Amino acid sequence: MMTLPQAERLVRKITELLGQPGLESQAAKLAQDYSELARAASHRLEQCSVMIDAGEDLQALQLAETPPPLLDLITILSFRQAGEWREHCQKHGLPTAEPFYDKFVRQLNTTYGKGIASDHPYYRDYRRAIMTNDEPRALSILRVIARLNPTDKNTAKELERLEDKALRAQLEALRGVVDAGQPQAVIEQLAELEASPLPIPPTNAVWQRAQVIRCERLLEQAEALRQREAWEATELVVEEIRALANHYGVALPDADTERWNSLEEWTTGKRSAFAQEQDFQRALAAFEYQVQTSEAKRAGTARQNLAELQTDSNALVAKWREAERFGRTLDSELLARSQQSSDWLQRRIRGRINRKRAGTVVGTFAVIAALAVAGLLFWDYTQAKQLAAQLGRLEPARRVGDTERLLAQVPERLKSKPQLAEALAKARQFVSRERGLKAGFDQRLTKLQGFAAHGFTNNDSEVQGERGQAGALAEQLAPEFAAAGKTDLEAFDAQWKSHLAALEPAREAEFSGRLAAAEKLAADRLNGGNGVAAVRAALPGLQSLAADLQRLQEQPVPLQADLARRFQDLTNLVARWTHAVEQWDGLQANQPHSLAEHLERLTTLGRSPFATAVEQGFAADCETLKFSPTTLIGGLLLPGQMAVWDRLTNLPATPSFRPVEPTEQEKVAYRKLNNDPNAQEIYEYKLITNAVRDNPYLTHIVFTRNKLGTNKSFEAVGAIYDWTNHPAALQFAQQKIDKYYFASEEFEGLTPESQAFQTLGLRDLIDPNNGNYQRSILDLLDAVNQDTSSSPLFRAYLEVKLYELAGFRQADWGLPWSPTAAANLRSLTDLGAQKLQSGDWMVPNQNAAYRDKLRDYFTRARQVSLAQEAQFYYRLAQQTTEAGFDFEGYADGQGNAVLTTTNDTQGEYWGWSRRSRSPALLFRRGEAGAPKKVEEPLAFTPLFAFRGDRRTILDQTAKLTSYPIGAPGAIVPPLFAGIH
């Protein structure tokens, strides 16, 4: 996509083309560029309209503000002659674009005109973008707010700050590729910057350097096109360089200016020649058409009167003269046909005149005389034209001597002929110019030869400069002078090289000594361990030494490759340390005003050679702790639940702690629990003993799977677990009740566990009709905790299985929102509940091992409703993220608060604790107004202030969700700890 200045240049070129038919060759490229740009703008306009219709005004305005701003672009493309341009393109079969749809434009303008107040949801969207560290989105929203609410000075100030920060980051990246000497990367960075709406200062040094690099690349491109004689493409590049230089105030180096001037002169000449060629072709076509017209009349039978014949004759002569005006050699066949037509017309005219009265005889003789004079004039004209053509061919070949000889041979009577006079003037100018170049070269050569004759006693730089100028002049000499000039320069160069070779040992010794001294000084002083003050003090001396060495290196005596490499290394070293000191000073002077600036500043400090060990370690802390408003809120609301932290800033209005459909894994787990043979249809029977001698049994309860039946002997039979026979393990066996030992068996009904399995709703977790979930696991866990009728072992077993089922999708089941649920699961694990097997609640030994401690666990667990707690935490997170945090500053390396903004109203500052390495309250404003340490901060932790009132938010949320925040067992998140 073009930038606005590029779109303006495109429209300006189109306007020029409509007024200058000679530029028609550029029409195809201009039409293609204009149609593509207009179609892209129309597509963006249509997208904005769709978004506005859907109620997504913010997204529409953000899209409209994407560079280049849509309405500004449409204004440029809807220029005054847009309709005329569209007709021109349609007439010539060029690409066209339809006019912009007025309804969409009005709709977008209306959206801009609505305006907003400071409590508009756009402000909330902006804060969320800042909290999630999405600065590009924040900047985009802020631009929309600033345009819709121009009276909000805080927004304007924040927009200026964010744009300034983004600009500094972009310019620093640009500086990196400029310093690295990567032209292609420079051009890409420039394109990215120009496509952004950032206010770039045109005088910025890095910006100017980058523009010069781009212009130099364009010059190279133009010169390559010139080599291929692609003058129209070259003309476009030359014009682009001109536009860039004018728009950005780029001052090209003198050498580049000369290159551009040469290219501009060449393309101007080519454009002039092209226009002249077109004019000539039109004149030639008109001449040929007139000849054809005369020939057609000759072949026809229609009779022409004298006036018509004279008109045709005059027209033929006029068309011939117009074609001859360009000094081109006309086709001999065409000239012969023209002469035949002219002769025929003259004969016809004489014939008409002879038939006139005698009084017209004198007129006839006058006409004949005029025709004779015309013939003589025609001969002189032809000869003059041929001489002009010869002179015209000699100049491009730069044949000076031949031109001088031909000038001497021109007859005096022809020199005043218009078609030859101009050629003579040009030829004389050509000879004068070439002789002037030769004289200039001879003067420089004489001066060089004088230097050599006196043993090169003058300054070496002067000799080198004169030699360079002489070489440049030699390149401009005509071929007949160039060979001798080259020979003379080669002779001088041999003398000069011999002189330099004699100086080389002394010069190298001097350079080597100074370089070694500078290297030693750099090795001693340029060390981060010395401190920034010592390095800063050492740099001026080293920069002066490097400048002296640079002057020595620029002398014509060549250096050994090793010395040149060492000097380059020294130059780079001094430049790096100079940049390091400047960067360090800048970082110390500019305090951060946002989290991104703080992290960027500390990361840069950590890479500095002057950084302390604590500052260097900050990068590792950033990687591990991932400082951001999201991790801050997550750590203060839901410690340890990283899986849902990213969702905190974009929570749905109503929580849903139950997924719709079960996964295959969940189906398998649920079927296993629902079909557990020891959880359902387990009955109790009391066996009444017989009073027989040596009866080892007492009256006791046994467990059966399903109800007992009877055999043919009317004895009770079934799958029975008699715990008196197997107290250590569950063993159901198919057996009968021995009537010898037991007088009867009394039916006691379902076990409390089987009854609980039904009443707790475990069988209703999945709807048998549609296969979807219809109960929340948090509700089921609450029901299990509240039950007191069944065995603690049975309830613990159920809870472990429910936690396993929910573990496949913890966030969807809402487990992260209930810290008590996580605590309960840890308690069950610590108590060994995960080792319980199905039916252990019927086994005496297992009951003895687990019953008491699990009973105590459920006494604690039923104090807090997990579902209610999850609702409370969810609503609390909504209120917290809506209020949000503001960046206030940071803790320095000694643990002191450094406050850089003034957003705080509560006097509390949150960040990462040194002890726990997690978010905590670190500072609270003291009586004197200064921050007072509450907990030791992590070095360089960012500090944030909570924008809301913690007590009000906590009380309102507890009331809304009926959560007993003061009840035993109730857990309050760290952000709200200590206020109840």
N, C-alpha and C positions, 0 to 999 in steps of 0.2 A: 504494500500500500504506500502511495506517495505521501509525503509530508505536505502541509499547507503551502509552504514556499514553492515546492516543486509543482504543485497543482496550479499555483498562480503563474509560474513560468510557462507551463503548458498552455494555459488559456491565452497568455500574452502572445505566444508563437502562433496560435490559431488565428488570433485577431490580425497579426501581421500578415499571415498568409492570405486572409480574405482580402486584404488591401493591396497585395503584391502578387500578381499572377506568376511572376518569375520564381516564386518559392514553391510552385506546385509539386516539385519532386519530393518535398517533405510531407505532403498531405497524408500519405498512407500511414506513415509512422505516427503522426499526430492523431489521426482518426482512431487507430488501434489503441493508443494510450488513453485517449479521452473516453472511448466507449468502455474499456475495461474499468476505468476509475468510476465512471458514472454508474455502470451496472453494479459494481461492488457497493457503492453508496446507496443505490436503490434497494439492494438486498438487505443492507443493514437497516435502512429505514423501515422496510416491511417487517423485519424481525422485531424492531422496537414497537411497532404497532400491535403485533401479536402479543407481546409481553404486556403492553398497556391494557389491551382488551382482557387479558387474563388476571389483571389486578397486580401485576408484578412491575410496578412503576420504578422501583429502585434498580432492578436488573435492566430495564429499558434505558434509564438515564445513564447507568454505568456503561452500557453498550454505546450509547450516543456520545459519551464523553471519551470513549477510547480514541486515542490519537489516530488520524486527525479528527477533531471534534466534528460530529456529523453535520450539524446545522451550518457551521462555518464552511465546511467543504461544499455543501449543497449551494450555498450563496455564491461561492467562487465558480462552480460549474454552471450555474444558471446565469451566465454573463449576458450582456445586452444583445450580443450577436449569436446567441446559442441557436435560435431558430434558423438563421441564415446558414450557420455551420452545418446544421442537420440537413438542410436542403442541398447544400454543396456535396455532402457525403453521399446522400441518396442519388444525386445526379451522376456522380462519378463511380458508383458501385463500391463505396468505402464503408467500413463498419460504422454503425450508428447506435445511439442509445435513446430510449424513450424518455420524454420529460418526466420529472419527478411527480409522483402522485400527490396532488395538493391536499387531499384529505389526510394522508399520513403526516405531511409536514405540519398541518394545522394541529393535528392530534398531539404531536410531539411538542410543539410550541405551547399548547394548552397545559401539558403536563409540567413543563418548566415553569409556567406561570402560576401554578397552584400555590407555591410557597409552603414553608413548614415552620413549626414552632420548635422550641428547644426540647420539648418532650416527645417529638415525633419518633416512631420506631426506627428511623434511619440512624438516630444517635445510638440506639441500642445495638443495631447491627455493627456500627463502627466500633463500639466498645468490645463487642464479642471478637471482632477481627483483631483488635489490639491484644485481647487476652489470649488468643490462640497464636499470637506472634505472626499473624498473616498481614504484614505491613502493606504489600501491594494491594490487597483487597481494602484495607483500611484507608489507604490513600485514594483509591477509586471512589469509595463511599464519601469520603471527606470532600472531594471535589464536587460531587453532586450536592452535598449539604451546603457548601459555600455558594454554589450557584443559586440554590433555592432559598437560602436564608442569608443574604449578603450582609445583614445587620449584625450577625453573630461574630463579634470580634475575636472571641476565643477560638472559634472554628478557623477563622482566617489566620490567626497566629499559629495554631497547630498545623494547618495546611502548609504554611510557610516553613515551619520547622521540619515537617516530614519531607517536603519537597527538597529542602536544603540538604537533609541527610541523604536522601536518595541520590541527589545530584552529586554530593561529595563522594559517595560510593562509586557511582558511575565514572566520575572523573578520575578517581584513584585507579579503577580498573583500566581506564584509558591510558593513564600515566604508565601503568605497568607494561602494556603492549608497546607504547611509544618508546619507553626506555629499553625494552627488549629488542627493538628494531624489527617488529613484525608488521609490515605494511598491511597485509591482508586482514590481520586481526584488528588493526587500527581502523580500517575502513568498516569492518563489521560493527565495531563498537560505536563508531560515528553514526552509522545508520540506525542503531538501536537508540542512541541518544536523540537523534533528530526526530525519530518516530514518537518519542515520548513528549509529554507536555511540560517537561521540566524547564524552568527558566534558566537557560544557559547564558552565563556572562560572556559576551563575545570577546572580551579582552583577556580571558583566562589563558595563561601561558600554555598549559597542556592542550587546551582546545585549539589554540592557534597553531601549535606544533603539529597536531594531528591533521588539521586542515591543510597545512603545507605538504604533509606526507601524502594526503589524498590527491592534492593537485599535482604533485610530482608523479604519482601513479597514473593519473589521467594524462599528463604530458607524455609519459612513456607510451600509453595506449594510442594517443593521437599520432605520435611519431611513427609507431608501427603501422598505423593505418595510412599514413602519408607514404611510407615505403611501398605500400600496395596500391598507391594512387587512388585510394578510396576517399576522395575529397569531401563528399557529402557527409559520410560518417565522421570524418575528421572535423568537419565544421560543427557538428553537434557536440563533440567532445570539447572543442575550443569554446563554444558558447557556454557549456556547462561550467568550465573553469572560470570564465568571466563572471557567471552568475554567482558561483560560490565565493569568489574573491570579493565581489561587490556586497553580497548579502552578509557575509561574516567579517568583512573588513580584513581579509587575509593579505598580508604583505609578503609576496613571494621574494625569494632571494634574486639578486640581479641576474644570475645565470638562468634561473627558471623564467624570469620575465623576458629575457632575450629569446628563450626557446618558444615561449608563448607568442611573442611578437612575430617571430619567424613563421610559426604555424598560422597565425591569424592573417598575415600578409599573403601566405600561400593560398589559404582557403578563399580569401577575398578575391585574389586574382583568378582562382578557378571559378568562383561564382560569377565574376564579371565575364570571363571567357564563355561560361556556359550560357549566360544571358545573351551575350553577343552572338553565340552560335545559334541560339533559338531565333533571334532577330534576323540573322542571315538566312536561316532556313525558311522563315516566313517570306522574306523578300525574294528569295530564289523561287519559292513556290508560286509567288505572285507573278514573277517574270515568266516562268514556264507556262503558267495559266494564260497569260496575255499572248504568248507565242502560239499556244494551242488555239486560242480564240481567233487570232489572225489567220492561222492555217485553215481553220474551219470555214471562215468567210471566203478564203481563196477557193476552197473546194466547192462552195455553194454557188447557187445561181442567182441569188438575190442581188439586186443592183443597189449600190451605195452612192449617195450624193457626195459632193466635195467636202461638206462639213463633217460628215461621218468618217470619211477617209482620213481627213486631217486629225480628227479626234483619236482614231485608232492609232495613227502614226505617233502622235504626241504621247499617248498612253504607253505604247511600246518603248519609246525612248525613255520615258520616266521610270518604267519598271526596270529597264536595263541599268539606268544610272543608280537606282536604289540598290540593286544587287551589287553593282560595282563599288558602291560606297564602302563596303567592308574590306576592300583590298584583297579579296580572295580570287584565286584563279577559277574562272567559270569554265564549265564543260564546253569544249570546242564544238561539239556537235550542236549543243544548244545555241551557241553563238552563231553558228552557220545558219541554223534554222531562223534565228532572229534576223540575220542579215537578209536572208531570202524574203522573209515577210516584209522587212523594211523596204527592200528594193521593189517588191510588188506594189506596196502602198505608194511609193514615190512615182512609179510608172502610171498608176491609176490617177494619182493627183495631177501629173503633167497632162495626161490625156483629157481630164476634165477641164483643165485650164485652157488647153488648145481649142477647145470648143467654145470658149467664151468670145466675147467681142474683141475686136482688135485693140481696144483701149486697155485690155488686160495683158498685153504682150510684155509691157515693162514689168508688171508683177510676176509674169512667168519667169523672165530672166532673173529677177531677184530671188525667186524660189530656187532656181537651178544653182545660182551662186551660193545661196545658203547651204544647199546640199553639198556642194564642193567643199565649202569650209567645214561642214560637219564631218566629211570624210577625213580631212586633214586632222581635225581635232580628235577623231576616233583613233587615228594612227598614233598620235602623240600620247593619247590616253593609255592605249595598249602598251606602248613602250614604257611609260612611266609606271604602270602597274607591274610590269615584269621586273623592273629595277627595284621597286618597293618589296616585291616578293623575295628577291635575292637577298636584299639587306635583312629582311625579316628572318630568313633561314640562317644567316651568319651569326646573328646575336645569340640564339639559344646554344649554338655550338661554341660560342666564345672564341671565334676566329678574328682576332683583333687586326692582324696584318692584312688579311683578305678584305676586311671591312674598309680599312684605310685606302687600299688600292681601288676598290670599287667606288668609293666616294670621289676619288680624283677623276674617275672616268665619266661621271654623270654630265651630260650636255647642259649648258647654261639655260637653254630655253625650257628644259623640263623641270628645273629645280623649283620653279614656282607652282608647279602642278599640285593641287591639293592632295591628290592620292599619293604623291611622292614626297611632298614637303614634310609631312608628318614622319614618314619613314626615315628621311634624311636627318631630321632632328633627333629621333630616337637613336639612330646609328652614331651620330656625333656624341650623344650623351653616353652611349655604351663605350665608345673608344675612350672618352674622357675618364669614365669611371674605372675602366680597366687600367689605363695608364696611371691613374691616381693610386690604385692599389699597388701597382708595380713600384711607383715612386716611394710609397710608404714603406713597402718591404725593403727597398734598397736603402732607405734611411736607417731602418733598424739594423740591417745587416752591416752597414758601415760602422754603426755604433758598436756592435758586437766585435767586429774585427779590430776596432780601436782598443776595446778591453783586452783582447788577446795580445795585441802588439805591445801593451804596457805591462804584461805579466799578471793581469787580473789583480791589480792593486786596490781596486775599489771594493765596495761591499758585495759579498757573495749574493745576498738577497737581490740586489739591484741587477746583477748579471742574470740571475735566474728569472727575474721578472721580465727583463728585456728579451731573453731567449723565448719565454712563453709567448710574448706579444709577436715576436718575429715568426714563430711557428704558426700562430693563428693567422697572421697575414699571408704566410706561404700557402696555407690551405685555401685561401680565397683567390689565388692567382689563376689567370687563364692558363690552359694547358701549355701553350707555347712559351710561357714564362716560368711555369712551375718546375720543370726539370732542372733548369740552371739554378733556381733558388734552392731546391732541395739539395743539390750538390754542394752549394756554398754553405748551407747550414750543417751538413754532415761534416764538412771540413772543420767548422768552428766547434762542433760537438766533440770531435776527437781531441782538440786542444783543451777544451773545458774539462773533459773527463780526466785527462792527464793531470791537470792542475788539482782537481778534487782528490784524486788518488794520493797525491803527495800530502794533502792535508788530513787524510782519513785517520792515521794513527793518533795524532794529537787530539783530534776532535773526539774520537771514541774514548780515549783515556779520560778526558775531561768529563764527558757524559757519564762514563762508568763510575767515576769517583763520586760525582754528585748524586747519582742514582743510588749507590750503595749507602751513602749517608742518609738519604731520604728513607730508604728501606729500613735501616736500623732504627731511625726515629719512629717510623710507623709501627714497627714490631714492639718497641718499648711502650709507646703511648696509646696506641689504638687497641685497647683491651677492655672489655666490659667490666672486668674485675677492678679496674682503676676507678670506676665510677663515671657517671655522665659528665660531671664538672671537669674532671681531668681530661677526658677525651675532647670535650668542647674547647678547652683551652689549647689543646695541641693542634686542632684542625687548621687554624689560620696559617701557622708556620708551615705545615705540610702542604697546604694549598698553594702557598707562595713558592715552595720548592718545586712542586709539580708544574707550576706555570713557567718557572725558569727552564726546567727540563723540556717543556713543550716547545719553548722558543729555540732551544738547542736542536731539538729533533727536526724542527721545520727548516733548518739550514740544509743546503743541497747535498752535504756529505752524507751518504747513506749509512745507516746504522746496521750493525750485525743483527741478525734475526733474534738472537737470544736477548740482546739489550732492548730491542723494540718490544719483545714479549714481556720482559720484566717491567718496563715502563708502563705498558698497558695494564699489567696486573696492579701496579702501584696506583695508577689513575683510578682504576675500578675500586680498589680498596678505599681510597680517600673518599670517593663518591658514595660508597656504601655506608661508611661511618658518618659522613655528612648527613645522608638521608636518615640514618638511625637516630642521630641527635635531634634533627628537626622533627622527626616523627615522635620521639619521646617528649620533647618540649610541647608539641601540639597536644599530645594525650594528657599531659599534666595540666595544661591550660584549659582544656575543654572537658568539663564534667558531663557525664551522660545524663540525658533527660528521658530515656526510655530503656526498657530491658534490652532491646536489640542493640542500642548504642553501648550499653554497659558490657554486654557479652562481646561485642566486636572490639571494644576498647581493651578489655582484659585479655582477649585472645591475642590481639596485637601486642600488648605489653608482654605477654608470656613468651612471644617469639623474639622480643627485643634482647640484644646482648646485655642490656642493663637490668634485666628483670631479676628479682629475688627468687629464691627457691619456692616461696609461697606463691608468687605470681606465676611461675612456670608450672606449678602444680594445678593451677586453676583450670587449665584445659582438660586435665583428667577428670576433675570434678564435674565440668560441663558435660563431658561424655557420659559419665556415670549417672549423675543426678538429673540431667536434662532440665535445667532451669527454664521454667515457663509459667505463665499464669495458670495453665491447665494443670501442670504437676503440683503447683502450689495449692490450688483449690482441691485437687484430688487428695493430696496428702493431709489437708486440714479437715476434709469431710469424710473421706473413705480411705483411711490408711491401709495400705497393702492391697487394695483392690484396683490395681493398675489397668485391668481389662476394661473398666468402664470410665476411666478418667477422660478419655477423648470424647465421650458422649455428654459430659457435664454441661458444656456450653451450648448444646443443641437438643435439649430434652423435650419430648412431646408433652403437651399440656396435661394429659392424663396418663398415669403409669399403667402398664399392663404386665403383671408378673406371672403370666401364663402363656406359653406359646400355643399356637392354634393346633398344629398337627404334630404327632409324635414322630421322632426319627426311628429308623430301624433298630438302632441300638437301644433306644428307650422302650420300644415295643418288646424286645427280648427281655429286658430287665423287668418290665412290668408284668409280663406273662409269668415269669419265674416267681415273682412275689405273689401274684394273684392265684397261682395254681399250687402254692406251697401246701402239701398234704397235712402239715402239722399246724397250720394256721386256721383252717376251716374244717367244720364237721368233726371236731374232736369233742367227745362226750365223756362225762364222769359217771362212774357206777360205784356205789358203796357195797363192798362184799361183807356180808354178815357171817361170822364164823359159826361152825357147829361145835357143840360142847362134847367133843370126842377126846379120848386120851391121846396124849402126845401130839395135839394139833399145833404145828409151829406158827400158824398165822393168827393175827389179830384182825379185828374188823378194820378195814382201810379202803381208801379210794384207789380205783384203777382208771386208766385212760383208754378210750377205744376210738378207732377210726370208724365213723358212722355208728349207728346203733347196733346192739347185739341182736343176733338172730337165734334160732333154736334148731337143733338137729333132730334126727328121728327119735332120739331117746328123750326129747324135750329138754335137752341141756342147752344152756346159753353158750353161744359160740360167736367168735369174731376176732378182729385184729386188736389185740390187747397189749398195752404196756403196763406191766406191774412193776412199779418202781422199787417195791420191796425186794424183788429178785435182782433188779439191775439198777442200783442207786447211782452208778457212775456214768451210764451212757443210755441214750434213748434206744430201746429195742422193742418195736411192735412185732408181735408174733401171732399167727393164726392159731387160736387155741379155744378150749372150752372151760367153763367154770366147773371145777371139781366139786360135785355135790357132797363128797365125803367130808371135805374140809369147810365148805361154805353152805350154810343153810339157805341163803337167798342172795340176790343181787338187786339193790335198789337203784333205780334210774335217777340221777341227779341233774341231768340236762347238759346243755352245751357248756364247755369250759368258759370262764370269763374272757379268755383270750380270743376264742372263736366268736363270742358275742361282740367283743370289741372290734374285731376285724370288720364285722358288718356295720356296727353303729358308727364307727369312725369315718366311714365313707371311702375306705380304700378300694372297694370294688367298683366305685363310681368315678375313679380318676379319669378313665377314658369312656366316652359315650359309645355304647355298643351299636347305636344306630348310624352315626356318621364317622366314627373312628377318631373324632377330635377330642382334645382335652376339655374337661368341664370342671375341674377342680384345680386350685392352686396348691402347690406342694407346701408353700409357707402356711396355708390354712390347715393342711393335713398335719404338719409338724406341730402347729398350735394345738390341734385336737388331741394328738398323741400325748403332748406334754400335760394337758389338762386332765387326761383320763387317770382315774385312781382305782378302777375296778380290776384291771388286768395286771399281770406280773410285770415288775420293772424290767425283767430280762426280755420279756416279749416286746415291750414298748421300745427298749433300747435297740433290739434287733430290727424292728420296723423303721426306726429313725435312721439307722445306718443304711438300710436299703433305700429309703427315700432320698437321703443325701447322695447315694451312689447314682440314682436315677437323675437327680437334678444336676449332678456333676458334669453331665455331657453338655449342658447349656446353662451354666450358672447365671450368666447375665440375664438370659431370657426368663429364668425362673425367679429373678429378683434377689438371689442370695447375696450379691455384693452390697445390697442396700440394707441388709440386716447384720450388723456386726455381732449381735448376740448369736445368730445362727452359726457364724464362723467359730465363735467361742464355744458354743455347745458341741460342735463337731470335734473341736480339739479336746474338750473334756471327755467325750465318748471314746476318742482314740486313746487318751491317757488312761482311762479306766479299763481298756482292753475290750470294749464292746464290739469292735470289729472282728474279734475272734469268736463271737457267739455263733453257734450253729442253729439251724432250724429245730425247734422243739426243746432247746436247752432249758426253757422255762418250766418244763415238766420233770427235769432231772434233779434229784435232791442235791447231789454234790455241786452242780453248777449254781443252784439257788443259794447254797451256803457260801459260795465264792463271790457272787456278784450282787445278791439281793440288796443288802444294806447300803452299799456305796452307790448303787444305781437309784435306790429310793431317795437318797440324799440329793443325787443329781437332779431328779425330776422335781424335787421340792424347790430347787433353785430355778430350774428351767421354766416352770409355769409362772414365774413372776413377771415375765415379759412376753407379750404377744409378738411373734416374729413378723406377721403380716402387718400389724399396726406400726411396728418399728420401721419396716421398709417404707410404708407410706410416709411416715414422719421424715425419714432421711431423704426421700425423693423430693418432697415438697421443700424441705430445707435446702436442698441443692438448687432447686429452681430459684428460690429467693436469694440465695448467696450469689449465684452466677448473674442474676439480674442486677444485683447491687454492684458486684465486681470489685476488683482491686486496681489501685493506681500504683505505678512505679514511683518510688520516693527517693531512691538513692541506693546505697550499698554500705556494707561493713568493710572497713579497710583491713590491712594486714594485721593490725594490732587489735582488731575487734571493736573499733569505735564506729559509731554511725556517722556516715557522710550523707547528708540530705541535700539533694540537688533540685527538688521540685517543691511546690507548695500546695499540693492537692489535698493533703491530709486534714481531716476535721476531727478525728477521734483520738489522735495522739497515741496510736498503737502501730507498731511496725513489725511485720511478719517476714520471715525468711527461713533459711535452712540452719538448723542447729548444729553446732560443732560436735556435741555429744551424740545425738541420734542420727545426724546427717539426714534429717527429714524436716518438713516444715513445722514451724513453731512460732510462738510469740517471743520476739527477741528484745524489743525495746518498748518502753512506755514513757511518754512525756512526763518529766518530773515537774516539781513545783516551779522551778526557775525557767521552765520551757524547754530545757535541753533533754534529749533522749536519755533515759536511764535504763541500764542493761537489766533485762529480766532473765535471760539465758545466754550463755556464751555462744556467739554466732560463729558459723563457719566463715573462714577468711574469704572476703570478697563476695559473700552471698548478696544477691540483690535484696532490697528491702521494699516491701509493699505496704500500702495502707488500705484497709477495708473501707469501702465507701458507705456501707450500710451501718445500721445500729444493731449490734449483735444481740443485745437483750430483747429488743423489740421483735426482731426476726424470729428468735427462738421461742418467745412466748406466743406470738401469733401462730406459728407453725404448730406448736404443741396443742394449742386450742383448736386449730382447724382439724387436726388429725386425732384429737383426744388421746394424745400420747402422754403418759404420766412421767414427765422428765425427772420428777423428784422421787419416784418410787424406787424401792430396793431393786438392784439389778439393771436399772435403766442406764444405757450407755449414751453419753453425749459426745459428739465429735470434737476433736481438739480445738477447732475454731471457736466453739461455744463453751468450752470447758471453763469452770471457775466463775461463771456468772450466775449460777443457781445453787 
